[in-house]
Amino acid sequence: MEIKKAAADILEYVGGKENVVSVVHCMTRLRFTLKDDSKANREAVKRTEGVISIVEQGGQFQVVVGNKVSKVYEELVPMLENSGDFGEIDADKGRGEKKKEKLFDGFSRTVSGIFTPAIGLMTACGILKGVLAICTASGALQDTDSTYLFLYAIADMIFYFFPVILGASAAKQFDMNQYLGMGIGAIMIYPSFVAAAADGSIHSLFGIPMTVSNYTSTVFPAIIAVYVASKLEKIGKKVMPEAIAFFAVPLFVLLVTIPLTFWVVGPVTLFLSTILSKVIFAIYNFSPVLGGLVLGGPWILIVMFGLHWAFIPIFINDIAINGNEPVMGLLAGNQLAMAGAVFAAAVLLKEKAKKSGAATAGLTCLLGISEPTIYGYLLPLKTPLIISVIAGSLGGAVAGMFQSTQYVYGGSGLLGLPCFVNPAGLDAGFYGVILCDIVGFLSAFILTLIVMKKKSKNLEAL
């Protein structure tokens, strides 16, 4: 795969840089927002060397590239350098020319735009947290050791400063000054306010009662606050004289947004977040096993269509509010189920190149990257996809039986195992998620071998 040529071809086939409103990338996909979707040559994009598939969801034209997506993106950026800020075009530029988005598509696009840039860092920190939990549970480290404290600070960094990071990302998504967005996130975790949340020393502003809460590690308050600030910034730019706008607009935004955040936005958002978390736990507590059967396997289809972005902030918020998230435990087995199915296909394939490609996709899937497996093998073959869903549900039921719970947001597949370590020590939930993974992998592998052996012609048609 020639990276530069692939980037140029993809850009040409999506309608050229004039048709691109914005482009970001996640772990495996280039996520384009296009002015006119009809100008994209879908078949040509699919035929481009290195492209696994395309997905159109959440108002985005997503080109699935796989593990080399960051390199393709780096080549793509200079081709767009005259169209926007550091290779990404202004998020609202040309949006008026684009057909009106459906409500869910707009929500999905916004959420993915906010969280995608932080997912890699979040996953790295989550895995490190999990590894440290294993070290303390096994006695390799004590939570008072200098080494532990140093490494924990690295692992906890993104979670503690979440409002700042999300403030910057949300500001970009809502088309406002990113430094202003970071400032709003920063003031929410300012040391004096964190202390006041504990001792009540700050309880009013201008005589109006105010509830100062500790917003470290929170998700929704900073996003909503920055959204409000983006509207205020646009108003300020319209009414402020140009001679003083450079400082008057930020001052206006801060003096209005921050009090509103502590008076209304923060308390209401935290209240709703807590209610949402309680609802999720109530559903889970009704029957974890049934939840695993219903959600474990079908989650593959939710990810395939890009609908999982609607749930990601809820999961992260749950961890922030409660320190753990049980529903994610039900989803652990589907990643291994997909890997098992594609490894079975690798065993059955006869052509060396195809066999090697399937094995590579399976290994990547074990490490948490599922798109090459989904779009390169499971979806074209169909039957292994159905088997993966069934096996993922079986694994989910096992996880539900052991009440496997995730304690930090991190990777999936084998790299996600440390995220299920209870900070208090290894428990049944951790061993349950291991068993969940084994059940998901083996059931998918065996069923695919049995069923697809009779459909060898389908395999060779890949």
N, C-alpha and C positions, 0 to 999 in steps of 0.2 A: 504494500500500500504506500503510494507516494503521497505524503501528508499534504504538501502544498497544492498539488493538483486536485486532491480530493476536496480541499477547502474551496478552491476556485470553482470546481464543478458544482458543488453544493450551492454556493452562492448564486451561480448562474441559473441553476435549475429552480431555485426558489423565487426567481424573478429579478435577480440583480439587487445591488445595494439600494437602488431607488425604491424597491418594494419592501425593504426591511425597516420596521419600526424599532425593534430592539432584538438583541440576541444575548442569551446567557447560556451557561452550560452547567449540568449537574455531573454525576459520576460517569454517566454513559451517553447522555443526550445533549445535542445542540437544541436549544429551545428558542425558536424564532417567533416573534410577533410580526405578522406581515400586514401590510396595508391592504392588499387584495389577495386573498387565498387562491382565487381562481387563476392567478398568474403562475402559480407553482406547478411545475411539471413533475407530478408525483412519480410516474413510472421512471423518468430519467433519474430522479433522486435515488430511487430504490436500486437502480442499476449501477450507480456510482460505486467504484471500488472502495471497500471499507465501510459502506453503509449497510447496516443490518436490517433496518426497517424504518418506517415513519409512523408516527402517532399524532393524530390531531385531536387535542383535548385541552380543555381549560383555556380556550382562546389562543392556543399556541400551536405552531407547526413544529413538531419535535422530530428531529433526525437522530435515530439511534445509531451511534458510531461504535460504542464499546469503550474499552480501556484507553484508547488513544484519543478520546474526545478532547482532552485538554490541549494536546498538541495540534489537533485540527483547529481548535478555537484560537490558539496563539497565531496560527497562520491566517485565520479569518479576520482577526482584529485589524491588521494594517489595511486590509481591503476595504474596511469600513471607516477608516480614520477620518475621512472628511465628512462623515455623516453624523457624528455625535461625540460624546465624551468618552475618552479612552476606549474606543472601539465598540461602545454600546451606544446606540442611538437614543436620543431623548425619549423617555418612555411614553410621552404624550404626543410627540411630533408625528403628524400624519394620522393620528387616531381618528380624527373626524372623517377621514376618507375611508375608514374601515367600517364594515357593517356592524351594527349594534350588537354587543355581546349579550348572551344570555346571562342571567344573574349568577348562576352557578359557575359558568365559564369565567366570568370576571372575578369571582371570589377565588376560584382555583388558581387563576393566573396570578392574582395578587399575593396569595399565600405562598405559592411556589417561588415567586420573585423575591419575597422577603427572606424565606428560609434557605433556599438553594445555596446562596453564597456562603452560608455558615455551616452547612451540613458536614463538610469535610473536617473542619476544625472541631465541631461538636462531637463527631464520631471518634476522632483521635483522643479527645479529652475523656469521653465516656469509657473507651477501652482502657485507658490508663487508670481511671478510677476503679474499674472492675478488677484490674490486675493488682492494684494496691489492696483492694478488699480481700482478694485471695491470699496475698502476702500476710495480712494481719490475721486472717482466719487460720492460716497454717502455722503461724508463729514465726514466719521468716522475718517479719518486721513488727515492731510495736508502734501504735499510733502516736507515741511520744518521741520516737526516734527522729533525729535530725534529718536523715535521708527520707523518711516517710513524709515529714512535714514539708520538705522542699518539693518532693514530687507531687504531693497532694495539692500544693499551691498551683502547680502547672495544670493538673487535671481539673481543678475547680474553677480556674480562671474564667472560662467562657460562661459557666453557669452563674457564677457570682455577678459578673458584669453583663449578663444577658440584656438588661434594659439599654445599655450603651450600644451594644452590637446590633440589637434589633432596631434601636433608634436610628442608627446610620443606614441600615438596610431598608427600613420602612421609608425613611426620608427619600432615598433614591427611587423607591417604587412609587411614592406619592408625588414625585417631582418637586422636591423642595431642597433647600440647602442641607447637605449631609452633615455639616458640622453643627448646624442648629439642631438637627435630629439627634446627634450624639450628645449634645448639651442637655437636651430634655431627658434623655435616658440617664445621663450622669447625675443630674440633680435629684433624680428619684432614688439614687443610692448614695447620695452625699452623706458622709459620716455623721454629721449633726442630725440629719433626718433619721438615719438608722438608729442612732442612740435615742432620739426622741420617741421613736416607735416603742422603745422598751421602757423609758422612764416618764413619758408624757410631758416633757419639758416644753415642747411646741404643740399647742393645742388650739390656737386660733390665729386668724389673720384679720387685721382691722376690726377686731371684736367679733368676727364671725367664726363660730366653732369649726374646727378642722380636725379631721382624723389623719394623723401621720402614721403610715404603715411602713413596714420593711419590705421594699420592692426588689431586693436582691433575688436573682434567679427567676423572677416572674416573667411571663410571656406577653399576655394580652394588654396590660396597662400601658406599656411603652408604645406599642403599636397604635392603640386607639388615641393616645395623647399626641403622637406624631401626625396621625391623620387629621386631628383637630387643628394642630399647628400648621399643617400644609394649607388648610383653607384660610386660616388667619393670615399666613404669609402672602397669599394671593391678594387678599383684601388690602393688606398693608402696602404692597407694591403699587396698587391702583391709586391709593389716596395719599401716600407720602410724597412730599416734594423730592425730586431726583437728587437734589443737593445733599440731603441728609438721609436718603433711603438706605444707604449701605450700613448704617448703624441703627437708624430709627426703626426699620422693619424688624430686625432681630430682637431689639429691645421690646417693641410692641408684642411680638409673638411670645417672648419669654414671660413678660409680666401678665399676660392674659392666660397662656396655656398652663403654666406651672400652678398657679392657684386653682384653676379649674380642675387640674389633674388631682390635686390633693383634696379638693372639696367634693368633686363629683366623679370624674373619670376613674380614678384609682379605686375608691371604695366600691362603686357600682360594679366595676369590672372584676374585682376580687370576689365580691359577693356572687356574681353570676358564675365565675370560674369554680367557686366552691360548690355551688348547686350542681353544675355540670359534672363535676368530679363525683359527687354523691350519687347522681343518676347512673353514671357508668359503673360505680361500685355496686349499686343495687341490682343492676342487670346481671353483672358478673356473679354476685352472691346468690342470685336465684338458681343458677346451675352452671358452674364453671365448665363441666363436661359438655353440656349442651352448647354452651357458648363456643367451646373449641371446635365442635362439629360444624356449627353454623358459620363461624368466621375463619377458622384455621386455613381451610383450603381455598374458599372463594376470595380470600384476600389477594391471591395471585391475580385474579381477574381485575380486582380493584386497582392494583399496581399497574397492570398491563394497560389500563385505560387512563392512567395518571390521576385517578380519583383519590388516591391515598393522601394527597396534599391537604384535603379537607380535614383529615384526622390527625396529621402530624402535630400541629400546635396543641390539640387537645391532649395528646399523649404527653407531650413535653410539659404542658401546664399541670397535668396530673402528678408528674414526678415532682414539680416545683411545690405544689400544694401539699402533697401527702408523703413525699419521699419515696414513692414507688408507683408502679403502673402495672396492674394485673392483666389487662387485656392484651398487652404486647406479648405476654407469655404464651397466649393462645396462638399467636401468629408465627412463633419461632420455627415450627416444624415444616412450614411450606417451603422455606428456602432450601432445606435439605432434601425435601421431596422433589423439587425441580432438578436438583443436582443428581439425585438418584436416577431420575428418568433419563436425563441426557447422558449419564455414564452408561446406562443400559443401551442406549442408542449407539454409543461409541463401541461397545462390545459387538453389537450386531452388524455395524457398518463394515463393508469389505474394502472399500477404496481407502488407501492409506491417508490421503489428505483429508478426507471427510472424517475418518476415524480420529485423526489428530485434532481436527477442529472441534469435534464434539467433546473430546476429553478436555481440551483447553477451556471450553465453555463451562464444563462441569466443575473444573477446578476453580474457575473464577466465581462460579455460583456458590461453591462451598465457602468462599471468602466474602460473600455478601453482595456480589454484583450479579443480578439476575437477568438483565436485559438481553445479553447475547444468547443466553439459553432460551428465553421466552420467544424472542423474535427470530432467532436463527434456527431453532429446532422444534420447540414445543408447539408453537402456533402453526408452522407449516405442516407438521405431522398430525396435529389435532389430537389423536388418541393419547400420546404421552402427556398432553396438556390436561386432558380429562383425568388421567391417572394421577397426575401431580396434585390436582385439586382434591381428589379422594384421599390420597396419602397425606396431604397437608391437614385435612380435617381429622384423620385418625391421630396424627401427631398432636393436633390441637386438643383433642379429647384427653390424651395422656397428660398434656401440660395442665389442663383444667383439673384433672383428677389429683395432681400433686400440688395444685395452686401455685404454679411457677409464676414468679413476679419479677418484673424488671425494675432495677433500682436507679439506673442512670441511662440516659439516652446515648446510644452508641451504635456500633456496627451490627450487622445481621450475619446469619450463618455461623460458622465456627468462631469468627472474630467477635461475635455478639455474646458468647458464653460468659465472659467476665462480667457483663452487665447484669447478670442474674444472680450475682453473689450478694447475699444479704450482708450489709455492713456488720451485723451482729454475729455473723459466722455462717458457715455452710449449713444449709437446711434442706428439707425434702424438696423444696421448690427448685433448687439448683440441680439436684440429681434428676428431678422430674423433667427439666428442660433438656438434659442430656438424653434421657430415654425418649423424649418427644422427638428429638432430632434423629435418633437411631430408627425409631418407628417410621418417621416420615421418609428417611432415605431408603431403608430396606424395602418397605412396602412398595414404594415407587419403582425401585430398581427391579424387584422380582416381577411385579405386575407388568412392567414395560417389557421385560425380557420374554415373558410368556405370551403376551398379546401381540407384540410387534414381530416376534419370530415368525408368526403366521402372515405378516404383512411386510415381508422383506422388500417387495417391489416399491412400497411407499417410502421406505428408507432410502433406497438407491435413487429415488426421484429428487432427493434434496439437491 
